[in-house]
Each structure stands twice: as structure tokens, then as C-alpha cells.
Amino acid sequence: MFKSKKAKIALFSGIGLVAVALVLAALLLNPNSSQSTTDTEVGLTYTVAKEGSIASATLLSGTVSAAEEQYVYYDGSKGDLETVYVGQGDQVQVGTPLVKYDTSELQATYDTAVRARDKVARQIHDLKTNGQTVTMTGDEATDNSNVASTQRSVDMQLQDLNDSYADAQANVDKAAAALNEATVTSTVVGTVVEVNKSVSRSNTSTNQTVVHVVNQGSLQITGSLTEYDLANIAVDQEVKITSKVYPEQSWTGKISYISNYPEGSQAAAVTGTSGNSGSKYPFKVALTSEVGPLKQGFSVNIEVVNTSKSILVPVTAVVAEEEKNYVWTIVDGKAKKVEVTLGSADATNQEVTAGLTVGDQVITIPNDSLEDGKEVEAYEEPTN
């Protein structure tokens, strides 16, 4: 029994030695087998560098307002209001009469101006027709002198009368214009949205609205920019407009106006104090898509569209080392480290302004084991 046990142990030990020997022999016969998982990187993904635009970081807010509207304010210099021709909800065209002032005083002024002009016209006609009489003495030299003197006098009177007629005609034209302006007409095609007949000279308000006309189909977006936004926004830039009321819809537009001056009382505060939060500059956006369900007064969000094109890679592909930036590319199945110059970035994409070309294969998420010239096995990430 004792010998048998020894033999059994020796047998098992021999089997173990044989196994170890077989492993060592395999390694000696195939020295590259132990490096098969380290000389070639596997499990990597890559994306193809493409040209595109990143999302804009400039977001604004604004209010939908009428792009075409007309306010008719009461003008006390024209007299008392006589007639309001329209009512709320009426549709009007360009030239439709809206209101008329009392023209009795204006008509009297016009009539007086016409009479004064006509009086001068009669004087001119009389002078040209009848002239002046010259008494002849029979002395040729004296008579010639008197005729010449009288002619000069007639010419001067005629010139003065012509000047007076021109002044009188100007007064007639002015009175006629005032008479015509007594009737205020519409300057836009639209709907009358407000009518106020209870206005008078006794009211001290300088902006008494009599009639308000709005073109309901012509809308724009108005708002204010901060001084920091001015550097990123220019007239004619395209924008995307969204509304919380209709979250599934969007509209397109274009910046049509940016004021060079801060709005309201902020102009006086531009000198700057430590407590100044920044000036506001009015801007306007013209809609370039159908108005649809947008209405005046809606609050909307405005995203400035970035139309500039550059090479884009995933933000995860960029590796920063000692104040330089790199990406790992795949060339002929091998890893290559490339220094790049970066532009702007959003949540997913990074602009590359130098170092790459469109179509380069860029490793999406590089790891520390990558080496220049080392073979890599990677598959392309699907595009969204």
C-alpha cells in the first residue's frame, strides 16, 4: 500500500511536469503567440472626418410683433376730430380714409390764400395790359429819357409782382396740403385693431391713439441683444425660431436690423459703473418661412444658425498633451498620432481647423496603449 501511494504521487507529479513542458515547448516554437493580443489593438471604433457646422452657442429671446402697422395719433394742430371712418375689425387698403379733422379753419385759410394769390395775378395782368402812361413833351431827348425811365419802373413793378405771386402760390400750396392732410389715410393693407374716438385738445397726452392698423400676415421678431452677443451676431444671419406654445414646430428667419445704440435710458449709462450689468441693443428678425400659427405677442426662442463649414470629429477623439491637441487616425491599418488645431465645439462635435482632411479615419475614443505605427483593428461607428 505504501509503495502504491508513492507511485501514484509520482505519476501525478509526472503529468504536471509534462503539461508544463508542453506549454514551454509551444512558446519556444511560436514566440509571437504571447504578443498576439498586445501587438494589435482590437475593440476600437473610428469615425470618418466630415465637413459640417456645429450648433450655435448663441441663443436669444424675442417677441412676435407686426412688421407692418400704422398708428394714427391725435394731432391737435389740425383742429378737432370730425369723423372716424373705420371701426375695429375693418379691413383696409392703402389709401383708405381712416379719420378726418374739422376743416372749417383750414378751408378758411385756404380760401384766404387763394384770394391773395388771385389779387396779385390781377395786378400783373393789369400792368402787362395797360402799362403806365408817359406824357410826351415834344422834345425828343426828353421824351426818350422819360420813356426809358417809365419802362424801367414797369419792369421793376412786374418783377416785384411776380415775386409776390410766387409767395402767394406757396401759401396756397401749404394751405391745400394742410386741407388734404385733414383726412388721414391708411399706409398699410391690414385690419383695424383699435379705435378711440374720445380724444381732444384738452388731453395733455402726446400719444392719443385714434386708429391702429395691423397687417396680421406680416410678422417679425423683436428683442434686445447684450453687448456680449453683438460680437457673434450680424445682419443677414439666419436664425431658427421656436415657441413653447408649439414645441413640435420651428420657423426660419434672418436678422434684419441691429441697433448701434443702446435702448432707452441705458444710453446714458454706457459710461459704465461697477454695477452695470451691460447695455441692451434692439434687434429685429424677419420671418422667411410661413407664419403659420404664430401670433403677435408670442414669446419665442431664437437660435442663430452657424453656416460656417469646417472639419468635424467627435469631442471624445481629441487628446490634450502639454498645451497641444492630438487625434489618433488609422492609415493603412496602423495608428497614427496627428497634431490638430481646434475651433469651436458643441456637446458632440469638435471643429478641427488644421491637421485633418475630409475622409480621414479618426479613432473615436483613443486609449493609452496606442502607439504610432501599431496595427489596429477597428470598426466604423454607425452614423445617426
C-alpha positions as CSV (number, residue, x, y, z in Angstrom):
1,M,0.0,0.0,0.0
2,F,2.8,2.4,0.9
3,K,4.6,1.8,-2.4
4,S,1.4,2.1,-4.4
5,K,0.8,5.5,-2.8
6,K,4.2,6.7,-3.7
7,A,3.8,5.6,-7.3
8,K,0.5,7.4,-7.5
9,I,2.0,10.6,-6.3
10,A,4.9,10.3,-8.7
11,L,2.6,9.7,-11.6
12,F,0.5,12.8,-10.9
13,S,3.7,14.8,-10.5
14,G,5.0,13.5,-13.8
15,I,1.8,14.5,-15.5
16,G,2.2,18.0,-14.1
17,L,5.8,18.2,-15.4
18,V,4.7,17.1,-18.8
19,A,2.0,19.8,-19.0
20,V,4.4,22.5,-18.1
21,A,6.9,21.1,-20.7
22,L,4.3,21.2,-23.4
23,V,3.4,24.8,-22.7
24,L,7.1,25.8,-22.7
25,A,7.6,24.0,-26.0
26,A,4.7,25.7,-27.6
27,L,6.1,29.1,-26.6
28,L,9.5,28.3,-27.9
29,L,8.1,27.1,-31.2
30,N,5.8,30.2,-31.6
31,P,7.5,33.1,-29.8
32,N,4.9,35.7,-31.2
33,S,1.9,33.9,-29.7
34,S,2.2,35.6,-26.3
35,Q,2.0,39.0,-28.0
36,S,-0.9,38.3,-30.3
37,T,-3.2,40.4,-28.1
38,T,-0.8,43.3,-27.5
39,D,0.8,43.9,-30.9
40,T,-2.6,44.6,-32.5
41,E,-5.2,46.8,-30.8
42,V,-8.7,45.4,-31.0
43,G,-12.1,46.7,-30.0
44,L,-11.6,50.3,-31.2
45,T,-14.0,52.3,-33.2
46,Y,-13.4,55.1,-35.7
47,T,-15.4,57.8,-37.4
48,V,-14.7,59.5,-40.8
49,A,-13.8,63.2,-40.6
50,K,-16.6,65.1,-42.3
51,E,-17.4,68.7,-43.2
52,G,-20.2,70.4,-41.3
53,S,-21.3,73.0,-38.8
54,I,-21.5,72.8,-35.1
55,A,-24.6,74.0,-33.2
56,S,-24.5,77.7,-32.4
57,A,-24.0,78.7,-28.8
58,T,-25.9,82.0,-29.3
59,L,-29.4,81.8,-28.0
60,L,-31.8,84.8,-27.9
61,S,-35.3,85.5,-26.9
62,G,-37.8,87.8,-28.6
63,T,-41.5,88.7,-29.1
64,V,-43.6,88.4,-32.2
65,S,-44.8,91.7,-33.4
66,A,-46.3,93.2,-36.5
67,A,-43.8,94.1,-39.3
68,E,-46.3,96.4,-40.9
69,E,-48.6,98.6,-38.8
70,Q,-49.8,102.1,-38.6
71,Y,-50.7,104.2,-35.6
72,V,-52.8,107.3,-36.1
73,Y,-52.2,109.7,-33.2
74,Y,-54.4,112.7,-32.5
75,D,-52.8,115.9,-33.8
76,G,-54.1,118.9,-32.1
77,S,-52.5,121.3,-34.6
78,K,-55.0,120.1,-37.2
79,G,-58.0,121.0,-35.1
80,D,-60.8,118.9,-33.6
81,L,-61.5,115.4,-34.8
82,E,-64.6,115.4,-37.0
83,T,-65.0,111.9,-38.3
84,V,-63.7,108.4,-37.8
85,Y,-64.4,106.4,-40.9
86,V,-63.5,102.9,-39.7
87,G,-64.4,100.5,-36.9
88,Q,-62.5,97.8,-35.1
89,G,-62.1,94.7,-37.3
90,D,-62.5,96.6,-40.6
91,Q,-60.2,95.5,-43.4
92,V,-58.5,98.5,-45.1
93,Q,-56.3,99.0,-48.1
94,V,-53.5,101.6,-48.8
95,G,-55.3,104.9,-49.2
96,T,-58.5,104.0,-47.3
97,P,-59.6,107.1,-45.3
98,L,-59.3,106.5,-41.6
99,V,-60.1,109.8,-39.8
100,K,-60.9,113.4,-40.7
101,Y,-60.3,116.6,-38.8
102,D,-62.7,119.6,-38.7
103,T,-61.7,121.5,-41.9
104,S,-63.6,124.8,-41.3
105,E,-60.5,126.7,-40.2
106,L,-58.3,125.0,-42.7
107,Q,-60.8,125.8,-45.5
108,A,-60.9,129.4,-44.5
109,T,-57.1,129.6,-44.5
110,Y,-57.0,128.1,-48.0
111,D,-59.7,130.4,-49.3
112,T,-57.8,133.5,-48.0
113,A,-54.6,132.3,-49.6
114,V,-56.3,131.8,-52.9
115,R,-57.8,135.3,-52.9
116,A,-54.4,136.8,-52.1
117,R,-52.8,135.0,-55.0
118,D,-55.6,135.9,-57.4
119,K,-55.3,139.6,-56.4
120,V,-51.6,139.6,-57.3
121,A,-52.5,137.8,-60.6
122,R,-54.9,140.6,-61.5
123,Q,-52.3,143.3,-60.8
124,I,-49.8,141.5,-63.0
125,H,-52.5,141.2,-65.8
126,D,-53.3,144.9,-65.5
127,L,-49.7,146.1,-65.6
128,K,-49.0,143.9,-68.6
129,T,-52.1,145.1,-70.4
130,N,-52.2,148.8,-69.6
131,G,-48.7,149.6,-68.5
132,Q,-48.0,153.2,-67.5
133,T,-48.8,156.4,-69.4
134,V,-45.9,158.7,-70.4
135,T,-46.6,162.4,-71.2
136,M,-44.7,163.5,-74.3
137,T,-43.2,167.0,-74.3
138,G,-42.2,167.1,-77.9
139,D,-38.5,167.2,-77.1
140,E,-37.1,164.1,-78.5
141,A,-34.3,163.8,-75.9
142,T,-36.6,164.4,-73.0
143,D,-39.3,162.1,-74.3
144,N,-36.8,159.3,-74.9
145,S,-35.5,159.7,-71.4
146,N,-39.0,159.7,-69.9
147,V,-40.0,156.5,-71.9
148,A,-36.8,154.7,-70.8
149,S,-37.4,155.6,-67.1
150,T,-41.0,154.6,-67.2
151,Q,-40.1,151.3,-68.8
152,R,-37.6,150.5,-66.1
153,S,-40.3,151.3,-63.5
154,V,-42.8,148.9,-65.2
155,D,-40.2,146.2,-65.4
156,M,-39.3,146.5,-61.7
157,Q,-43.0,146.5,-60.7
158,L,-43.6,143.4,-62.8
159,Q,-40.7,141.6,-61.2
160,D,-42.0,142.5,-57.7
161,L,-45.5,141.3,-58.6
162,N,-44.1,138.1,-60.0
163,D,-42.2,137.5,-56.7
164,S,-45.4,138.3,-54.7
165,Y,-47.3,135.8,-56.9
166,A,-44.8,133.1,-56.2
167,D,-45.1,133.7,-52.4
168,A,-48.9,133.7,-52.7
169,Q,-48.9,130.4,-54.6
170,A,-46.6,128.9,-51.9
171,N,-49.2,129.9,-49.3
172,V,-51.9,128.3,-51.4
173,D,-50.0,125.1,-51.7
174,K,-49.3,125.0,-48.0
175,A,-53.0,125.6,-47.2
176,A,-54.0,122.9,-49.7
177,A,-51.6,120.4,-48.2
178,A,-53.0,121.1,-44.7
179,L,-56.5,120.7,-46.0
180,N,-55.6,117.4,-47.7
181,E,-53.9,116.1,-44.5
182,A,-57.0,116.7,-42.6
183,T,-58.0,113.3,-43.9
184,V,-55.6,110.6,-42.8
185,T,-55.5,107.5,-45.0
186,S,-54.1,104.0,-44.4
187,T,-50.5,103.4,-45.4
188,V,-50.7,99.6,-45.0
189,V,-53.0,96.8,-46.0
190,G,-54.4,95.3,-42.8
191,T,-57.0,95.1,-40.1
192,V,-58.2,97.9,-37.8
193,V,-57.4,96.6,-34.3
194,E,-58.1,99.7,-32.2
195,V,-60.3,102.7,-32.5
196,N,-60.5,105.5,-29.9
197,K,-62.9,108.4,-30.6
198,S,-62.6,110.0,-27.1
199,V,-59.6,112.3,-27.9
200,S,-59.4,116.0,-27.6
201,R,-57.1,119.0,-27.4
202,S,-57.7,119.3,-23.7
203,N,-56.0,115.9,-23.1
204,T,-52.3,116.6,-22.2
205,S,-51.2,113.2,-23.5
206,T,-48.9,113.5,-26.6
207,N,-49.8,110.0,-27.9
208,Q,-53.5,109.7,-28.0
209,T,-54.2,106.7,-30.4
210,V,-57.2,107.2,-32.6
211,V,-56.8,104.3,-35.0
212,H,-54.3,101.3,-35.0
213,V,-54.0,99.2,-38.2
214,V,-52.0,96.0,-38.4
215,N,-51.1,93.7,-41.2
216,Q,-51.8,90.4,-39.5
217,G,-49.9,88.4,-42.1
218,S,-46.7,90.3,-41.8
219,L,-44.9,89.4,-38.6
220,Q,-41.4,90.0,-37.2
221,I,-39.5,89.2,-34.1
222,T,-38.2,92.0,-31.9
223,G,-35.9,91.8,-28.9
224,S,-32.7,93.0,-27.3
225,L,-29.1,91.8,-27.6
226,T,-26.5,92.1,-24.8
227,E,-23.2,93.8,-25.6
228,Y,-21.6,90.3,-25.5
229,D,-23.9,89.0,-28.2
230,L,-23.0,91.8,-30.6
231,A,-19.7,90.1,-31.3
232,N,-21.4,86.9,-32.6
233,I,-24.3,88.3,-34.5
234,A,-24.6,90.3,-37.7
235,V,-27.4,91.5,-40.1
236,D,-28.5,88.8,-42.6
237,Q,-27.5,85.9,-40.3
238,E,-30.0,83.0,-40.4
239,V,-31.9,82.0,-37.3
240,K,-34.1,79.2,-36.1
241,I,-37.2,80.2,-34.2
242,T,-39.1,78.0,-31.7
243,S,-42.1,78.6,-29.4
244,K,-43.2,76.8,-26.3
245,V,-46.7,77.0,-27.5
246,Y,-45.9,74.8,-30.5
247,P,-42.9,72.8,-29.4
248,E,-43.0,70.5,-32.4
249,Q,-42.7,73.3,-34.9
250,S,-40.0,75.7,-35.9
251,W,-39.6,78.7,-38.2
252,T,-36.7,80.2,-40.1
253,G,-35.7,83.9,-40.2
254,K,-33.0,86.3,-40.8
255,I,-31.5,89.1,-38.7
256,S,-32.8,92.3,-40.4
257,Y,-31.7,95.0,-38.0
258,I,-29.3,95.6,-35.1
259,S,-29.2,99.0,-33.5
260,N,-25.9,100.7,-33.0
261,Y,-27.2,102.4,-29.9
262,P,-28.4,101.0,-26.5
263,E,-32.1,101.2,-25.9
264,G,-33.9,103.7,-23.7
265,S,-32.2,105.2,-20.6
266,Q,-29.2,102.8,-21.0
267,A,-27.6,105.1,-23.5
268,A,-26.8,107.5,-20.6
269,A,-25.3,104.6,-18.6
270,V,-22.8,103.5,-21.2
271,T,-20.0,105.3,-19.4
272,G,-20.1,102.2,-17.1
273,T,-20.1,101.6,-13.5
274,S,-19.1,98.5,-11.5
275,G,-22.8,97.7,-11.0
276,N,-23.8,98.0,-14.7
277,S,-25.0,94.6,-16.0
278,G,-24.4,95.5,-19.6
279,S,-26.3,97.5,-22.2
280,K,-29.1,96.2,-24.4
281,Y,-29.3,96.7,-28.2
282,P,-32.6,96.3,-30.1
283,F,-32.7,93.9,-32.9
284,K,-35.3,92.6,-35.4
285,V,-35.7,89.3,-37.2
286,A,-37.6,89.0,-40.5
287,L,-39.5,85.7,-40.9
288,T,-38.5,83.8,-44.0
289,S,-40.9,80.9,-43.6
290,E,-44.7,80.8,-43.4
291,V,-46.2,82.5,-40.3
292,G,-48.5,79.5,-39.6
293,P,-49.9,79.6,-36.1
294,L,-47.6,82.4,-34.8
295,K,-49.4,85.3,-33.3
296,Q,-48.5,88.8,-32.1
297,G,-47.3,88.8,-28.6
298,F,-45.9,85.3,-28.6
299,S,-42.6,84.8,-26.7
300,V,-40.1,82.8,-28.8
301,N,-36.6,81.4,-28.6
302,I,-34.1,82.3,-31.3
303,E,-31.0,80.2,-32.2
304,V,-28.5,81.8,-34.5
305,V,-27.7,79.3,-37.2
306,N,-24.0,78.6,-37.8
307,T,-23.5,78.4,-41.5
308,S,-19.7,78.2,-41.5
309,K,-18.3,74.9,-42.6
310,S,-15.3,73.1,-41.1
311,I,-14.0,69.5,-40.5
312,L,-15.8,67.9,-37.6
313,V,-14.7,65.0,-35.3
314,P,-16.2,63.7,-32.0
315,V,-15.1,65.7,-29.0
316,T,-14.0,62.3,-27.4
317,A,-11.4,61.9,-30.2
318,V,-9.3,64.8,-29.0
319,V,-6.3,64.2,-26.7
320,A,-4.7,67.1,-24.9
321,E,-1.0,66.9,-24.1
322,E,1.3,69.7,-22.9
323,E,-0.8,72.5,-24.3
324,K,-1.2,70.7,-27.7
325,N,-4.1,68.7,-29.1
326,Y,-3.9,65.4,-31.0
327,V,-6.2,62.9,-32.6
328,W,-5.4,59.3,-33.5
329,T,-6.0,58.3,-37.1
330,I,-5.9,55.0,-38.9
331,V,-3.7,54.9,-42.0
332,D,-3.2,51.6,-43.8
333,G,-4.5,49.7,-40.8
334,K,-2.0,51.4,-38.4
335,A,-2.4,54.0,-35.8
336,K,-1.0,57.5,-36.5
337,K,-0.9,60.4,-34.0
338,V,-1.7,63.8,-35.6
339,E,-1.5,67.2,-34.1
340,V,-4.5,69.3,-34.8
341,T,-5.7,72.9,-34.4
342,L,-9.1,73.2,-32.8
343,G,-12.0,75.6,-33.4
344,S,-15.4,75.8,-31.6
345,A,-17.2,72.8,-30.2
346,D,-20.7,71.7,-29.1
347,A,-21.8,68.8,-27.0
348,T,-20.8,66.2,-29.5
349,N,-18.6,67.6,-32.2
350,Q,-15.3,69.5,-32.3
351,E,-14.2,71.7,-35.1
352,V,-10.7,71.0,-36.5
353,T,-9.2,73.9,-38.4
354,A,-5.9,72.3,-39.3
355,G,-4.3,68.9,-39.3
356,L,-7.0,66.8,-40.9
357,T,-8.8,66.4,-44.2
358,V,-12.2,65.2,-45.0
359,G,-12.3,61.4,-45.1
360,D,-9.6,60.7,-42.5
361,Q,-10.4,57.8,-40.2
362,V,-10.3,59.1,-36.7
363,I,-10.3,56.8,-33.6
364,T,-13.4,57.8,-31.6
365,I,-12.1,57.0,-28.1
366,P,-8.3,56.5,-28.1
367,N,-6.7,54.7,-25.2
368,D,-3.2,54.9,-23.6
369,S,-1.9,51.8,-25.3
370,L,-2.0,53.3,-28.8
371,E,1.4,53.7,-30.5
372,D,2.5,55.2,-33.8
373,G,2.7,52.6,-36.5
374,K,1.0,49.9,-34.4
375,E,-1.6,47.8,-36.2
376,V,-5.2,48.4,-35.1
377,E,-8.4,46.6,-35.6
378,A,-11.4,49.0,-35.5
379,Y,-14.8,49.2,-36.9
380,E,-16.7,52.3,-38.1
381,E,-19.3,53.8,-35.8
382,P,-22.7,54.0,-37.4
383,T,-23.9,57.5,-38.2
384,N,-27.0,58.9,-36.7
